[in-house]
Amino acid sequence: MARALSGKMVNRGQVTQFGYATPLAQTVRYEKSQHRPHPRHHTGTMSNETEILPALNEDSFDIVMRGYNRQQVDEYLTRTKQQIQGLEQRLAQAMNEAQETRREGEKARQELAATKKQLEGAEPSYDELGERLSQILKLADQEAASKKTNADSEAERVRKAAEEDAKRIVADAQGQVQRVESAARERVDKLLHHHTDLVRRLTNVRDSVVELLKDEDAAPLVEDGEVVSRAEPRRDGPPQQQRPQPGQQGQPGPQGDAQQQTPTAQAAAAQGAQGAQGAQQQGGRGGSGQQG
């Protein structure tokens, strides 16, 4: 059953259903056409289809993020059931009228038979009355059969239309759910990839800082023309503290050199921290760009 849409309006906005915002989502809403009252029960002929189902040809639903509006679908199904019940009542009424017409026809036949018996041997002009009654009975039977056929056809048409609408609504809802799930999975994959890349970059920055600190600790110290490394341990025992040579007590020892090298290590650590912070900010901007 074809349904005409009265209008369409597309709004672009933010969708926070999955905990993030995206301007790519669209909320498409179809304006619902003006509701018409349900058809009243008539005792006459049912040839006019617009009197039987005025609302089925005008109904439409708003399309939301996860499919049609559930309340509108329930209301539509309720109206359809009410209309089918109305058709069934009209069909039952038509069948009752047909049975009543048959009873009246049978009664008329009996009266006609009695009249024929009474009029046997009378003037031939009374035979015309019997033929006319027979024609009336035939017309009554034909009208009753036509009403029953029309009612059955209309009920079958409404039932098939309702089944097709229900199948189409379910298919559209399933398609919408699949699209939303696919978008959500893609979103999660992007976030995981970005998180992995950010962790890798921070790890590289940390390793660079550690290497700089190791280089500062392993810097050679020059004492009496000999190169001595504070970071080199002894092979056959624990490292021993070097004693100052006579006559060189006024010269700065390893502790003084370490104190002089501490600002350099601190500068390297600060530089590494700034690099890590810059990488984190860049990763945050990348995540915001993906969310946008």
N, C-alpha and C positions, 0 to 999 in steps of 0.2 A: 504494500500500500504506500503510495507516494505521499510524502508530507512536505509542505512548502514552508520554508523558513522566512519569517517576516523581516529579519534584518540580522546583521552581524557586526560585532564590535570587538576590536583586538586591543588589549591593553598590555603594554610592556612594563614590567615591574620587577621587584625583588622577590625571590622565593626563598623562604627560610625553612622549608620543610625538612631538609636534611642537615640543618645546622650550618649552612653556608648560603651566601647570596650569589645570585647569578642573574645578569640582565638578559641572558639568552632565553630564559623560560618565558613563555607566553601564556597568558590566561585568555582563552577564547570563550566568549560567552554569547550565546545566541539568545536574543530576546524572545521571551515566551509570548506567544500570541494570546490574544484576548480569550479568556475562558468563556465557553458557552454553556448554558444549562443542559442537563441531561435530557434526552428525548422523553417525552411523555408517552404513556401507553394509549394507543389509539385502537379503536375497534374496526376502523375502515381498512382499505387496501394498503399494502406496504410497498407499493411500487416506487415511491419517492425515497431515494437513498439518503438525501440530505436531511430528511426528517428522522431517519433511524440513527445515523452516526454523525452528528454534526461536530463532535469534538475530536474524533479520531483523525480527521483530515487536517486539523489545525494545531495539534499538540506538537510541542518541541521542548527540548531540554537544554539547560545550561551545561556547557562542557567545562569541567574543572580539572585540576591537576591529575587526579587519579581516575578520571572517567566522568560519566554523567552524574548529575546530582541525584543522590539516592532518594531523597524525599520526593523529588519530582517523578522519578521512575515509579516509586510506590504509589503515588497519587494517580499516575497514568494507568498503572495496572488495576488499581481499584476502580477507576472510572470504566475501564474496559470490561472488568467483571460485571459491574453494574449494568452496563449496556447489553452485555450478553444475557444477563438475567432478565433484563427487560424484553429482549428478543424472544427468549424462551417463554416468558409469560404471554407475550403476544401470540407466539406459535400455539401455546396451549389454548389460549382464548379462541384462536382461529379454528383449531381442531374441535373445540367444544361447539363453536358455531356450526361447523360442518356436520357434526353429529346431530346437533339440533335440527339442522336443515334436512338431514336424512330422515330423522324421526318424523318431521313434518311431511316430508315427501311420502314416507310410508303410510302415514295417516291419510294423506290426500289420495294415495292409491286405494287404500281401503274404502275411503268415502266414494271414490270414483267407481270402484267395483260395486259398492252398494247402490250407487246412483244408476249404474248400468242395469243392474237387476231390476231396479224400480222402473226404469224407463224402457224396459224391453216391451216391444209392441207399441211404443208411443210414436209420436211424430219424428221423422228423421232429423229435424232441426236440432234436437238435443245431442246428437252425435258430435257436433262441432265443439260442444263444451268439453267433452272428454279429450279430444285432441289438444285443445288449448291447455288443459291441466297437465297433460303429458309433456308438452313443450316447457311449461313452467318448471316442472320437476327436473327435466334435463338441464335447463339453465342453472337451476340451484345446485345440482351436483357438479356441473362444470366450474361454477364459481368457487365452491368449496375446495375442489381439487386444485384449482389455480392458487388459492390462498395458501394451502398447505405446501405446494411446490415452491412458491415464492419465499415462504417463511423458512423452509429447509435450506434453500439456496443462500439466503441472507445469513443464516446462522453459520453455515459452513464457510462462507466468505470471511465473516468476522473472526472466526476461529483461526483460519489460516493466516490472516493478516496479523493477529495478535502473536502467533507463533513466530512469524518472520521478524516482527519487531523485537521480540524477546531475544532471538538468536543474534540479531544485528547489535543489540545493546551489549550483550555478553561478549561478542567478538571485539567490539570497540574498546570495552573496558579491559579485556585481556591484552590487546595491543598497546594500550596506554601504559599498563603496568609493566609490560616488557620494556618499553622505551625508557621509563623512569628507572627501572633496575639497571639497564645498560648504562645510562648516564651516570648513575651512582657508582657503579663498578669502575667506570673510566675515571671518575673523579678520585676515587680511593687509590687507584693505581698511580695517578699523577702525584698525589700527596706522598705516597710511599717512596716514589722515585726521588722526589724533591728532598724528603727527609734523609734518604740514604746518601744523596749527593752532599747535603749539608754536613752530615756526620763525617763523611770522608774528608771534606775540606777542613773541618775543625781538627780532625786527627792529624792532617798534614801540618797545620799551623802548630799544633802541640809538639809534634816531632821536631819541627824547625826550631822551636824555642828550646827544647831539650838539647838539641845539637849545639845551639849557641852557648848554652850554659856549660856543656861539656868542654867546648873549645876554650871557654874562659877559665875553667878549672885546670885544663891541661896546658895552659900557657907556660912556656919555659921561663925560668928565673936564672939570671946571669949572676954568678958569684965567683970571683977570682978567675974570670976567664973561662969557667966551666959551665956547661949548660946542664942544669938540674931541673927535672920535671917533678912537680909536686904530686902529679897523678900517677907516677910510675911506682908500683909496689915492689918490694924486695922479693926475690925468688925463693929464698930459703927461710923466710921469717916475716914477721909483721913489719910494717914500715917504721923506720926510726926517724926521730926528729933530728934534723941537721943542727949541728952546733955551730955557733958563729966562730970564725977564725980570729985568732988574736990580732988585735989592731984594727978589727973591723966592727967593733961593738957599736960604733956610731952609725954604721950603715943600716938601712932598713932591711929587716929579715923577710922571711916568707909571709909572716902575718901582715907586715906592712904592705908587701906587694899585693896580697889578697885584698887588703882594704882598698888599695889603689885600683884594683881591677873590679871591685864590687860595683861601682857606678856603671861600668861598661856592661856587666851582666844584667844589672837592673834595667839599663836602657834596652838591651836585647829582649828582656822579658816584657817590658812595656810595649816594645814594637810588636812582639808576637801577640800580645793581648789585643792591641789595636787591630792587627790583621784578623784575629779571630772574631772580634766585634764587627769589623767591616764585612767579613764573610757571612756572619749571622744576619746583619742588616740586609745584605744583598739577597740572602736566602729568604728573609721575610718579605722583601719586595717581590721576589719571584713568586712566593706563595700567594701574595696579594694579587699579583697579575693573573695567576691561574684562577683564583677565586673570582676575579672580575671577568 
